[in-house]
Amino acid sequence: MSEPVRPANKAELISIIQNGYDQFEALLASLDEEQMTIPGVNGSWSVKDNLAHLTIWQSYQAARLQGTLDGIEPPEPAPGLETEDEINEYCYRQNKDLPLAEVLADFRASYQRVLAATLALSWEALNKPFPWYDNDVPTGAYTMGNTAGHYEAHGELIQRWLESQA
């Protein structure tokens, strides 16, 4: 994965997010339905499972952004679970049996929600931390991590898996 980019303004942030999404969608377009449902991309996960994972984190990011707009802390994606690995495993188990078409539609809808919520925030708000977190990570950095950064990381996993199948 490449070094994180620090966008100079909101337009650049939006461009990074959209370009990352477009590149990831291009990768998905190169796959057939069977390729998207074969386990083993990373552990037991298929491409479909990776998409469900991305959907969970995009949806959570959209909720955090909307919470910033509304002044309300959103609920955690998996209450009671503490680590990312625990949350990811829980979300995998919740989504592994969903049909591919539903997972794809949910992934695309969650992208639209996170994009809309990012567009709704000011550049100033995107450069501040979430008010309910005890850290100084800007909201926009979380947004990039749960969109473009996530597409890059999972795109690399999928690409390596595809190369191993050849």
N, C-alpha and C positions, 0 to 999 in steps of 0.2 A: 504494500500500500504506500502511496506517496505521502510526502509531508503535508500536513494540514495547511490549507490556504486561508489567509485572513483577508476577506474581501474588504475593499476600500469603501464600499457604499452598499446600499440596499439593492440597487440594480445589479451589481456584481454578484451579490449573494444569490439573488433570484436566478441569475444566469448560470451560476455554478450548479445550483439545485436542478434546474431544467436540463442542462447539458448532461449531468450525471444520470438523470432519469431517462433521457433520450438514448444514451449509450446503452443503458441497461435494457431498455425496451428493444433495442436493435439486437442485443444478444438473445433475448427471449424469442424474438421473431424468427431467429435462425433454428429454433428447436421445434420438433414435432411433439404431439401430445404424449407419445410414449416416452420420449426423452425427458419430459417434464415430470414424469411420475415414477421413474426408476430410482429406487433407493441407492445410496452410496455416494452422493455428491460430497457430503461431509458427514461422516458417521453414517447413521441410518437415514439421514435426511435426503429427500429428493429435491429437485428444483422447486416443485410445488411447495414443499415444506419450507424451503428458504423464502419463498414468496409470502407464505403465511407469517413467518417470523418477521420479515420486513414490514408487513402490514400491521402487526401488533405494535412495533416500535414507531412507525409513522403515525398510527392512530394515537398513541400515547403522546407523541410530540405535538400533534395537532391539539390534543386536549390541554397540554401544558401551555401552548401558545394562547388558546382560547381562555384558559384560566388567567393568564396574564392580562388579557384584555378585560376580563370580567372581575378581576381581583379575587378569584376563588382558586384554591389549590385543588387540582383534579385528583381523583383516586388513583392509586397505583395500579399498574396493569395486572398484577397478581398479588393481591393483599395477603400478607402473612409470609411471603417468600422474601428472602433477604438478598440473595446474590443474583447476578445476571444469569449465571448458569442454571440456577433453580427456576427462575422466571422463564428462561428459554425452554427448558425441559417441560415445564407445565404447559406453556403455550403450544409446544410441539404436540403433546398428548391431546390437547383440546382441539387441535386443527388437523391432525394427520389423516382423518377419514373424510374430510370435506372434499367435494368434487373439484376438479381442476378449474372448471369454468367459474365456480363461485370464488375460489381463491384468487384467480386472476382479476375478477371484477372487484373484489374487496381490496386487492393491492392497488389497483388503479384509482379507486374511489378514495382510499386513504392518502394517496399521493395528492389528489386534488384538494383534500381537506387541509393537509399540512401546507400546501402551497398557498391556499386562500388565507389561512391563518397567518402565515408569514407575511403575506402582502398587506394584511390588515394592521400589522404592528409597525410602529415608526422605527427608523434606524436607531434612534436613541434607545428605545425599548429593547431592540435586538442586541444591543451592546451592554445591557445590564444583566446581572444574574437573575434567575427566577427568585422571587421574593421569599419563597418557602424553603430554599436550599441554603445550607451554610457553606457556600463556596463562592468563588468569584468567577466562575465559568459563565461567559456571556450566553444569553438565550440563543443567539444566532449560531454559536458554536455547537450547541446541542442540536440545533436544527440541521446544520450541515452534517453532523455525525449520524443523525437518524435518516438522512436522505442521501446526498451525494457520497459521503464516506461509506455508508452502509451498502449502497449500490456497487461501489468499487470493490469493497471487500468480498461481497457475495458473488459479484461478477467474476472475480479472480478464482474463487472456489469452483464455480460452475465451469469456467474456461479450462481449469486444470483437469477437472473431471472429464470434460469432453475430450481433451487431448489424450487422456488415459484410456478412453473407449475406442480410439482410432486404431 
